[in-house]
Amino acid sequence: MLRLISICAVVAAMTVAVGAQDTKVTSRTKVKADDATVISLTGCLRQEPVSGHYTLLGSTAAAGDKVTTKTRVKTDVDDDDVEVTARTRSRADDAVATSGTMTTYMLVPRGGVTLAPHVGHQVQVSAVMLEPGEDDADVKIQDRTTVDPDDAPARTGRSQTKIEVENVPHGQYAVVSVKALAAPCATP
């Protein structure tokens, strides 16, 4: 019995060692909308405790009719130390001026986007804001993500989605894509 427990402990230790490896995840998301402005926002995702509404304390990276965002998250695992670094860059066609100052944005998830798992973490979101006088907008989202672990072949996934965003109150942003940047938010 003692030998069985020892073997189980060794197997468990080997499984953890195999599962913990350096990984690089790169993604490119293109969002295009008609009758709306596409916005790439980066910051800390929060959920209001009383209302349940989502807010983002952050800044606008790019805004325009079409926004392309490239994100790279690298995880470096060494013994008991894990270092995660993230970099995101956004570019807009027909760009709208952005200030880069920290602001609180009201977010409304759309098109199957789930924000709850990202609360309390730094994220990059692609969102649309309806143009004044418009009730809806057609949005096209293209995404390509590659996961490249050190000790295994890289895997790439692609998706293309078309959604209609409707009934978003003026001043709120309909989130159509969210990417975790891995860093938890600083506590106030």
C-alpha positions, -999 to +999 in steps of 0.1 A: +000+000+000+028+024+009+045+016-025+012+024-043+010+058-025+046+065-035+040+057-071+009+079-072+029+108-057+056+104-084+030+102-112+012+133-098+045+152-096+054+143-131+019+154-143+022+188-127+057+192-143+044+183-177+014+206-174+034+236-163+053+248-193+062+280-211+035+291-235+030+320-259-005+329-271-009+354-299-042+366-314-054+390-340-090+403-339-106+424-366-139+441-359-158+461-385-192+478-380-216+498-400-236+526-383-213+524-353-178+532-341-155+503-332-134+509-301-105+490-286-103+496-248-077+483-224-080+484-186-094+468-155-128+451-157-151+456-128-186+446-119-207+470-098-219+450-067-254+465-065-264+468-101-243+440-116-233+464-145-198+461-159-174+490-161-138+493-175-114+517-159-089+522-187-082+540-219-090+539-256-063+523-277-080+529-311-114+539-326-128+539-361-149+521-386-126+490-385-102+481-357-075+454-357-060+444-324-030+422-319-024+406-285+005+385-272+006+369-238+037+349-227+038+327-197+072+317-184+072+289-158+104+283-137+101+260-107+079+279-082+079+312-102+054+321-130+059+353-149+032+365-173+037+393-197+012+408-221+013+432-250-015+445-271-015+469-301-046+483-318-049+501-352-079+517-367-089+525-403-106+558-407-094+565-371-112+587-346-091+608-323-084+591-289-070+608-258-053+579-240-065+592-206-079+569-179-118+569-180-146+547-168-165+530-196-200+514-192-199+480-209-228+458-222-218+423-233-232+412-267-230+383-292-222+356-267-194+375-249-191+366-212-174+392-190-178+376-156-147+354-156-125+385-164-137+407-135-108+420-115-083+415-143-067+436-170-084+430-204-085+443-239-121+446-252-134+454-287-167+472-285-191+492-306-209+524-299-239+531-320-239+564-339-264+590-328-298+583-343-291+546-351-309+517-334-287+489-345-254+480-363-242+450-382-208+439-368-183+415-384-157+399-361-127+378-374-104+362-349-072+341-352-055+327-321-024+306-319-013+287-287+024+278-289+036+257-259+074+251-257+072+213-257+043+207-281+032+218-316+014+251-320-023+251-325-042+278-344-080+285-342-099+308-365-135+322-362-157+346-381-189+359-366-215+383-378-239+398-352-264+426-350-260+450-321-292+466-310-307+487-283-275+499-266-281+531-247-261+561-259-228+564-239-225+526-233-203+502-253-215+469-266-186+444-261-182+420-290-148+406-280-127+403-248-091+391-243-075+385-209-041+402-205-034+380-175-025+407-150-049+412-120-060+447-113-043+467-087-065+471-056-076+507-049 
